[in-house]
Amino acid sequence: MIFHPARDLDTCNEKVKQLTHCIDIANLINSELDIDRLLTHIMATTRHAFNADAVSLLLTDEKTGDLIFHVALGNKSDEIKEMHRVKKGRGIAGHVVRTGIPLNLEDAYDHPDFSAEHDRTTGFRTRALMCAPLVTRGRTLGVIQILNKLSPPGVFTKEELDMLVTISASAAVAIDTAQMHQSILQRETLERDLKLAREVQQSFLPAGPPDIPGYAFAGRTRPALGIGGDFYHYFHLTDHRLGIVVGDVSGKGISASLFMARLISDLQYHCLLYPEPGQLLTRMNTLLSARTRRGMFVTLIYMVLDTRTRRMAMANAGHPAPVLIRGKTVRLLENDDVEGPPLGIVPDLSYEQTVCQLKAGDGILGFTDGITEAKDPDRQLFGMDRLLKTIRQHPGRDPEKRVHDIVDAVERFSRGHDLEDDLTLVGFQVE
C-alpha cells in the first residue's frame, strides 16, 4: 500500500470540515424553533459545507402533494422562488419523494425524470445534483437538493451523499419539531381567543333568572364548540312586563358568537322602543337584512309576559315553537298564520304575533333545535316527540328541574356522541 501523506491529510481535513458543518447544523436544530429562520440557516450551512453553486429545500403541500420551495440559495435563487412549486411526482425532487431513495447524479440531464423547465426559465445550468428526502416518523416532509459542485472535479462523492442523508435526517426531525411547536402555539392562541370569546359571550347572557313573585324562571345553554350562536335573555320592559327571547344564529364558533353578542345588544335597545313582539321582530329583520353578510341569519322566539295579567304575546321568526305545559297537557304553541321566516333573509317583512292567556300552574318552555336534532351513535334524532314525552314523564312545577331533566335525557340518548349543534332551553312557571 502506497501512502500519500499530503493527500491523506487533505482528505482528513475535508472530513473534519464536514463533521464541523454537521455539528453546526445540529446546534442550529437545537437552538431554533422558528421554522423559516431554521430552514434558511440549515441550507446556508449546507451550501457552504458542500461548496455548492445552489441549494434548495422543498416541503410537501399536504393538500396537493406538490413540493413548495421554502428555501433557495444561489445566484438564481430569486427566480427559483418565484416558480414556487413543483407539481406532485414531477422532476428529480418528485422522484425522490416517491421512491424515498437519495440520488447523486454527475449530470442531472442524464436522468429520465429530470425536468429542464427550471433551467430554461431561470438561465441556470444544472449539472451535478444530489437530492435526499426529508423523512421522519414515517412521513416524507420534502427534499433537500444540492446543485453543482464548485470545486474540481465538479461532482459530489458518495461520502458527500452520505453526509447529505445525515443532514436531511436531522433537518427532518427539526422541521417536524418546529411544525409541532408552531401547531402548539397556534392552538394556544386559538384557545386564548376562544376563552376570550366565551367570556364575551357569557357577559351577554343572563347572570341569573329574574326574581318576580309568582313566577319561577330557568335557562341553560351549552355550545357544541365551546362557544356558539344559541342564546336566551330576559328584558325588563316595565315593572310588570318582561321580554323573553330564545334564538339560534346560523353557524357555530366565533363568528356566530360575535353575531349573537351584537344581536342581544340590539334587542336590548330596540325592545324598549318596540314593546310588542311583532313590532320588534319587524324592526330587527330590517336591521339584519341590511347588514348581514355571508348568508348569516337568526331564528328566534320573542315573548312578552305581563306578570300581572298573565298575558303572553309572542312572535316567531323561523324558530321551533315553544311548549305549553298545562296540567297533563303538553303541546307546542304553534300558529302557522303568524310564524315568519328567520331574521335577516327577507327584507321589508312584517311579523305578526299571537297571544296566549296563561293560568296558574302553566309552564312555558322555549328551546333550540340542538335539542330535537341531537343524535345518538346510530345517527337517530332525539326528535320532537321524545322531547314532549320527556316533559310528560317528569311532571312538576320546577322549571330548573325540567330543564335539567331534558338535558339529562338528551345526554343519555346521545350516549357520548358529541353534540353537533348548540343546545339551549329557557322557560318559566306560573305559580
Summary of the structure (lengths in Angstrom):
residues: 431
radius of gyration: 34.1
end to end distance: 109.2
largest distance: 115.4
contacts: 1398
relative contact order: 0.09
helix: 42%
strand: 26%
